[in-house]
Amino acid sequence: MARVSMIGASLLLGLVAGLAQAQTVLRISTPAVPDDWHVKMLYVFGDELAKTAPRRFEVQVHHSGTLFRQGAEAVAMQRGNLEMALLSMQDISRQLPEYSIFTAGYLIRDPEHLQKVYGGPIGDEVRRRVAEAMEIELLQAVYLGTRQLGLREPRAVKVPADLAGVKLRMPGSKEWLFLGQALGASATPLAFTEVYLGLKTGTIDAQDNPLPTLKSAKFYEVTKQIVLTGHLVDSLQLAIAAKTWKGLSPADQAQVKAAAAKAATFNDENRQREEKELVEFFRAQGIAVTTPDVGAFRKTVHAAYLNSEYAEKWPRGLLERVNAVR
């Protein structure tokens, strides 16, 4: 009897060890802060996997740029140093210049248009190309928000010329900086984690982010005016390194995709709801909320892109196809 018990215990220990070894660790890097819907979304992703694929995954959320700085995630994934991240199309276009089209201001009309573009044939083509060229699988497009301008000091802003000389913080890549310049400002690179202090001290005069980010990162505390330019209906891609992805069984891949879709729905619904509510919140904080001549901004930004080196690399006909999505 003792021998049988020992054999049973040994088998149990072996089974437990096997389960532990089979568990896949998914570290996810994001510059977003804990109160941001993107961070909350990643916990929804982890919770969903815990329910649908119990003990198969250990999801670790690394927020606030604590694991990798903003913009470094794609290379970290390619080098095998990171399993997952929220990537911007700016990150992707650094390696695939043809996709700088998705970084252009006033291209995507609204969140519904965004989901139809990335959820249809165009999105399928992008995912295949990124997987082949970058060895990164794009699981799900998620809504980042419609980007607006936040100024540390109020000024009259109606047209792009009114932003002349304004030090507008942008993430540190040429694609982001070009957008800032196209808006008429003096684009200044600065890490997301340094924006609050930059606004407070005057290192920068302005920053651009969706309204929920102004609230979650507390930028509104050092902002006196918000200009509703609506210059970029922005998205992020919940992505996984190809090496990690290919190491999963088809069943586990399906569960990861399903969890990503559920997390995206949580994020998108909450961000859109909050965007509608925040204008009055900011006004209640004493912040001036103004609307410029959006048509003038759109015309200027479109011209800047169409006359740039970026447009020369856009796939023929893709601009018209994106515009045609209804």
N, C-alpha and C positions, 0 to 999 in steps of 0.2 A: 504493500500500500504506500509506504514512504517513497519507494522508487517511482511509482506511478505519479505521486504528487510532485516529485521533483521534475519528472519529465513534463508534466502539465505546466508547472511554473516556468520551466525553461522555454516551452513553446510560447507561453504568454509573453514572456520577456522579449522573445524574438519577434513576435507579432508587433508589440509596442515599438520596438526599435525600428522595425521595417516601416511602420507608419510614420515615425518621426523622420526617417531618412527620406520618405517619399514626399514630405511636405515641401512645397515650393515657396520660398521667400520672395515677396514682391515689394521692393523698396520703391516708393513713389516720391519724386522730388518736385517741389513747387515753390516759387517765391511768395505765394499768397500767404496771408496772415491767418491765424486760427479762426477769426470771426468771418472770414470770407466764405461765400457759398462754395467756392471751389474746394476748399479744405474740407468743409462739411460734406461735400459730395464724395470725396475720397473715402471718408469713413462710411458713407452709405454703401459705396462699392465694396469695402472690406466686410461690412456686416452682411451684405447680400451673399457674398461668396461663403461666408461662415455658415449661412443657412442652406445654400444650395449645393455646396461642395465641402461639407464639414471635414475639418482636419486636413484638407488638401492644400490650403494656402495660409501663409502668414503675411498679412498685408501690413506694411510699416509706412506710415505717412510722415514725411519729413517736410514740414512747412517752413515758411519764412526764409527760404534760401539757406537753410542750415546744413544741407548735405552737399548741394551744388549750387553755384550762383546762377542767376537768371541768364539764360543763353548758353550755358555750358552743358545742359542736360543731354542734348542729342549726341554729342561726341562721347560723353560718358557712357551712354547706352551702347554706342558702336564699339567702344573699347572693352565692353563687358564689365564696366564698373557700376552699372545702374540697370535695374530691370524696367522701371516705368517712369513716365513723366507726363506733365501737361506741356505740350510743345505748341508754340505759336507758328503761324505760317511764315513769320519772319525767320524763325529758327530754321525751318525747312528750306526756305528760298536761299539761304546762305550757301547751301550745297546744291540746290536745284533752282538756278536763277529763273527758269521759266515760270516758277510758281510765285514769283514776286507780284504777279497779277493779283493774288489774293491779299496782298498787303496794301493795295492801292486804295486811297481814300475814295469814299462815295461810290464804291463798286457794288457792295451788297446793300440792298435797300432796307431790310428789316430782319428781325429774327426768323420770321417765317421763310423769307427768301433764302436766308443762310442755311436753314435745315433742308430745304428743297435742293439747293446746290450740292451740299455735301452728302445728302441722302439719296442722290440720284446718280445717273451715269457719269457726271463730271466727278463726283466724289469717288466713285469706283475706280476711275482712271487715275486719280491722284493717289489713292491707296496702293494700287498696283505698282505705280512708278516709284513711290517712296519705298515700298518693300524691296523692289529690285535694286534700286540705286543706293539706298541708305541702310538697308537691312534693319528697318524699323517698321513695325506693323501699327497702323493707325486704327484704333479700335472704335473711336466714337468722337464726332465733333461736338463740342459743348459751347454754349453761348457765354462769351466773356462779358458782353455788354456793348452798349453804344458809347463810344468815347466822346467826352466833352472836355472843355478846357477849364482848369481851375487856376485863378490868379491870386497871388498873395496881396496885391493891391488893386483896387478897382481902376478901370480905364474904359473909355468908350471904344467898343469893338463892334464894328458893323461889317467891315470888309477885311480881306487878308492884309492889306496895307496898314491897317491899324495895329497889327502885331509886329511891325518892324522894330527890331531892337529888343524884343521881349525874349529873355532867355528861357526857352521852353524845354523842360526836361523831357528827354526821350530815352528809352533803353539804348544801350551802347552797341548798335549795329548800324551799318550804312542804310539799311532798308528803313529802319525807324527814323533815323536822322533825316532821310530824304522826305518822309511824310511831314515832319516838323517844319522843314524848310518850305515845302509846298504850301503849307498853311500860312506862310508869310512871316514866320518867327525865326529867331536865331536858335536853331536846335542845339541842345546841350546834352551830352551823354551823362547819365548818372544812374547808379544802381538803385533799384526799387527801395531797398532798405535804407537809403540815404535821402529819400525824397522829403520826408517830414522835416528833418533838420535843415535841408537845403531851402525849403520854403520859409522856415522860421528865421533863418539867418540871412536870407537874401542871396544865397549862392545861385539860386534859380528864381525866376519871376513867376513861373507857371509850370504846370504839369498837365498831362492828358491821361485820363482814365475814365472808365464808366462810373456812373454815380454810386453804385454799391461799393466800389473800391474806395471812393472818397470817404465813405462812412466807415467801412471796416478797418481801413488803415489809418483812420482819424485825420486824414489830410484836411478835412473841413475845419479843423481847429486852427489851421494856419492859412486859411483861404478866406478872402473877402469878396470874391466874385466868381461865379460860374457862368461860362459862356456856352450856350447850347448849340455848338457847331454840328454835333452829330456826324463827325467826319469819318468815323470808321465803325461799322457794325462788325464787331470783332468776335473771333472764336479762338478756342484752343482745341488741340487734338489730344485726347487721352491715348497715349502710345505705349507700346511695349517693345522691348528689344527683340529682334528676330530670333536670336539664340534662345532666349527664354521662351518665346512663343512656340518655336519648333520643338522644344523639349516637353511640351504639354501634349497630352492625349487629345484626340478630337473632342471627346466629351468634356474635358476640362477647358478646352478652347471655347466651346459653346457656352459654358458657364461663365467664363470671364467676359465674353462679349455681352451676354445677357445682363450681367452685373453692371457693366459699363453703360449699357443703354438705360438701365433703371437709375443709375447715379446721374446720368445726363438729364433725364427728365426731372429729377429732383432739383438739380441746379438751374435748369432753364426756366422752370416754372417760378421758382423763388426769385431769381434775378429779374425776370420781367415784371413780376409783381412789385418788387422793391423799387425798381426804376420808376414806376408810375407814382409811387408814394413819396419819393425822396425830395422832389422839388419843394414841396411844402415843408418838409423837415428842415432843409437847408435854409429856407427863408425864415423859419422860426429861430434859427441860430443867428440871424442878422446878416446872412450872406445875400448879396445881390445876385439874382438869377436873371440873366438877360439872353435875348435871342438875336443873333446877328442876321445879316442877309445871307441865308444859307445858300441861295442860288449863286451868289457871287463867289462864295467859298468853293462850291461844287465846280463851277466853271474854271476857276483858277487852278484847283487841284487836278482836275481832269487834264487840263492843258499841260501841266507840269509833268504828269506821268506819260502822256502820249508823245511828248517831245523828249523823253528821257531814254537813256540806254536800257532801262528796264523793259520798256515796251518792245524794244527790238528783239528781246528774247522770249516774249510771250508766244505760246503756241498759236499758229494761225487759226483764226476763227474762234478762239476760246472766249475772248471778250464778248463777242456777239452771242455766243451760246449762253454765257452767264446772264447777260442782259435779257435773253429770251425766256429764261426760266420763270414760270408763273405758278 
